Amino acid sequence: MTYLFLFLSALGFLDSAYLTIQHYSRDPFACPLFGGCEEVTSSIYSEIFGIPTALLGVLYYGTIFLLSIYSFLKEDKKIMTIASQLTIAGVLASLYLVYIQVYVLSAICFYCILSAISSTLLFVIGALHLNKLKKFELKFIFDYFSKFSTREKIIGALRISLGFIFLWAFLSKAEMWLSGNHPAKGFLENGTRGIFAATFASGSENYLLNGLYMFGLFATGTALMLGITRRLATISGTLMMLFIYASSLPPANNPIVDEHIIYILLFLLLYFDKDAYSIFGFYAIWQKQKVVEKYKFLR
């Protein structure tokens, strides 16, 4: 394990050092694969509070390398445990940066992906080490997932995925909303069509309507992902889907059914499946809260 830590941290260190040099030199450099190196390394995301992310990578990999060297020379497992715990921060940072490349910049930097692979492998090896020492109980995770049947796992994944769609829509519009703008305006003015299009467009700057829209996204997404407030999630989610369905009547690709009807059926499926909110969720704990006992609609 120590040899793998030394190799991967050295690889990550050299990779990050090269990117740091390129960041400060501002010289154009070739991208062996993907072709997005220049765009990624010159973007606003290449720095955090004025510090190059590549330089932070140098410090991270350098620390892992030095801890690994010390653990190897002194045969000190405690130091290797510290290094293994640090890899959690490394893999989280890599996931964030990969997300920025793929979904924000739509450009891939070969050297950044190489760093992400190094940090991920370090995390995997470190996690196995921590699990062996009973400091990172992977068996507990495996035991938790194994108690659910295949059907239950699919239902749980369906609920969480559906919740992520709503919560992500809320997060992507939150900054606009908090700045005093109308998050639903673009959809109501440009995304509607059919017999009710003019009616929906007339409410594009209505503060109450926009507030209800954001509340619906947040409440539905949070309830589904956490496995709480089954009634609220079903009611708010269904009403939102009916609202959007009515904004484009008749449907473009089918005389009756479109994706919003499918969403409504999914909400009903999750509501009437008594275990759907308990799988990978906190439904049982939520039901014991005093506020839920007082307000039944939160059940």
N, C-alpha and C positions, 0 to 999 in steps of 0.2 A: 504493500500500500504506500509506504513512504516513497519508494522509487517512482510510483505513478504521480504522487503529489509533487515531487521534485520536477519531473518531466513536464507535467501540465502547467505548473505554475511558472516554470522557466519559459515555456512556449508563450503563455499569456503575457508574461513580463516583456519579452522581446517584441511581441505583436503590439502591445500598448505603447512601448517605448518608440517604436517606429511611427505609430500614429501621432504621438505627442510631438515628435520632431517635425512631422509633416504639418501639424497644426500651427506650430510657431513659424516655420519657414514659409508657409503659404505657397510652396512650390507645387506645380501640378504633378501628379504621380499616377502611374498606371494601375488599373484595377484588373487583376488576373481573371476574375469571374464577376458576372452580374453588371459591372459597369457603372455602379452608383457611388463609388468611393468619394469622388469630388463633391457631389451633391450632399452626401451625408456628413462628411467631415467639415464642410463649410456652412452647415445649417445652424440655426439658433440653438438647436438641441445638442450641439457639440460642446457646449459649455454649461456648467451649473454654477450660478453665482460668480461668473467670470473665471471659473476654474475648468480647464479642458477635461471632459470626461475620460479622455485617453490617459491623462496624468493621474486621475483617480484610479484608473486601471493599473497603472504602473505601481502605485502605492499598495493597492490590494494584492496583486500577484507577488510583488516583492515581499510583502509581509508573510504571505503563505509560504513562499520559498524559504525565507529565513527561519520561520518556525519549523518547517520540515527538516531543514539542515540541522537545526539545534536538536530536534527530536531524534534524528538519525544518529548524531554523534554522541548524544547523552543517553540514548535509549530511554527517553522520557515519554511515556504514553500520554501524560497529562498535556504536554505541549501539542501533541498531535490532535488531542481532543479539542483544544482551543482552535487550532487551524481548521478542523472539521466544522466547528460551529460557525466560523467566519464565512464558510462557503455558502451558507444560507443567504447572507446579505449579497454575496456575489451573484448568485443565480437569479435573485429577485431583480437586481439592477440590470442584468443581461436581458431578462424577459421584458422589462420596460423599454430598453433601447431597441430590441428587436421589434417590439410593437410600434415604436416611433418610425422605424425604417419602413415597415410593411404598410401600416395604415395611415400614417401622417405624411411621410415624405414620398412614399411609393418608389423608393430607391433602396437598393441593397449594397452595402459595403462589404466586400470580401473579408477584409481584415477584422471588421466588427463581428461578422458571423463566426470567424475563427475564434475570436475571443469568447463569444457566447458558447461555442462548443466546448472550449477549455473550461469555462466556469461551470457549465452543466455537468461535465464529467467529474470535475472536482467535487461538486455537490453530491453526486451519486455515490462516489467512493467514500466521501466523508460521512454520508448518511448511513452507509453500511457499517462504517467503523463505529459510529455513535450507537447504532442499534446493537452491535456486538457487545458494547460496554453497558447496554441498558440505559443509555443517556438520551436516546432518541428512539422511542419504542415503535418501530415499524410494525411489529407483530400486532400491536393494538389496532393499527389502521387496517391491516389485512383481515383481522378477526371481525372488525366492524363491518366491512364490506361483504365478507363471506356469509354473514347471517341473513342477507337478503337474497331472495330468489332472482332469477334472470328477469322475470316480469317486473318485480319490484324495482330492480335497478334501472330498467328502462323507464318506468313511470317516474322515478325520482329524477332521472336525468332529463326527462321531458319537462317536468315542472320547473327545474332550475334553469333550463335553457330558455323556456318561455319567459321566466322572470327576468333573465338577463337581457332579453330583447327590450322589455319595457324599461328596466332600470338604466340601460345604456342610452336609450332615447332620452330619458330624463337628464342624465349627466351631460350629454352632448348639448342640451339646450339650457342647462342651468345658468351658465354664465350670461347668456343672452337675456334670460329672464331677470336675473338679479341686477342687470344693468338697466332695467326699466323698459326693455323691448318686449315685443309680443312673440313668444316662441311658436305659437300656432298660426301666425299670420301668413307665412310662406305657403303652408299647406292649404289654408282656407281660401287664399286668393289664387293660387296657381295649381294646387293639386286636386281641386274639386272639379266636377263636371256633371252634366246631366240635368235632371229636372229641378234639383235643389241647389245647384251651384251658386246662384245669385244670393240665395238665403244664407248659405254658409259664409260666403265672402263678405256679407254685410256685418258679420260679427268678428272679423279678423282682428280688430283693435279693442275688443271688449275685454276689460281687465278680468271680470268674473269668469268669462269663458276660458281665457288663457290660464287663469289660476286653477280652474277645475281640470283643465287638460294636463297641467303639470302635476297636480295632486294625483290624478288618475295614474299617470305614468309611474310616479314614485311609490304610491301605495300598492299598486298591483305588482310592480317589480320586486319591491322589498318583501311583500307577503309571500310571493311565490318562491323566491330564493331562500328565505329563511324557514319556510314551512309554517307560517303563522296566519292568523286571520283569514281562514278559508272563505268565509262568507264575504268579507270585504273584497278580497281578491277576485272572487267570482263576479260579484255585482259590478265593481268598478271596471274590471276588464271587459266584461260582456257589454256594458253600456258604451265603453269607448269603441269597441269593435262595431256595434250597431250604428254609432254615430259616424264612424268613418265609412261604413258600408253605405249608409244613406247619402253620404256626400258624393257618391259616384254611381248613382243609379241611372240607367241599368248597368250592370257590370260589363266591362269591356270585352272579356274573353268567354263569357258564359251568360246565358239568359237569366240565371238565378244565383248560382253559387260562385263565390270567389274566395280568396284566402281568408277574408275576415269571418266568413261563416265557419270555416275550418277552425279558426282560433276560438270562436264561441263554443264549438263542439268540444274542443280541448279543455276549455274552462269547465264545462259541464262534466266531462269525464273525470277531471281531477277533483271536482267537488263531490261527486257521488262515489268515488273510490275512497273508502273510509281510511285507507292507509297512505294515500298519496302525499299527504302533508307531513306524515311521520317519517317517511323514508328520506334520509339525509336532511332531516328538518327538526324543528323544535316545537312541533305542534303539542305534544303532551305537556311540555314545560309551560308553554304559553297558556294553555287552558287553566292552569292553576293560579294564574295571576289575578289579583283582586279586581283590576280594571276590566278584565274579561268577564268575570262573574257579574259585574255590575252592568256592563254594556254588552248585551247578547250578540249584537251585530258584529262584534269583534271576534267572535268564535271562528 
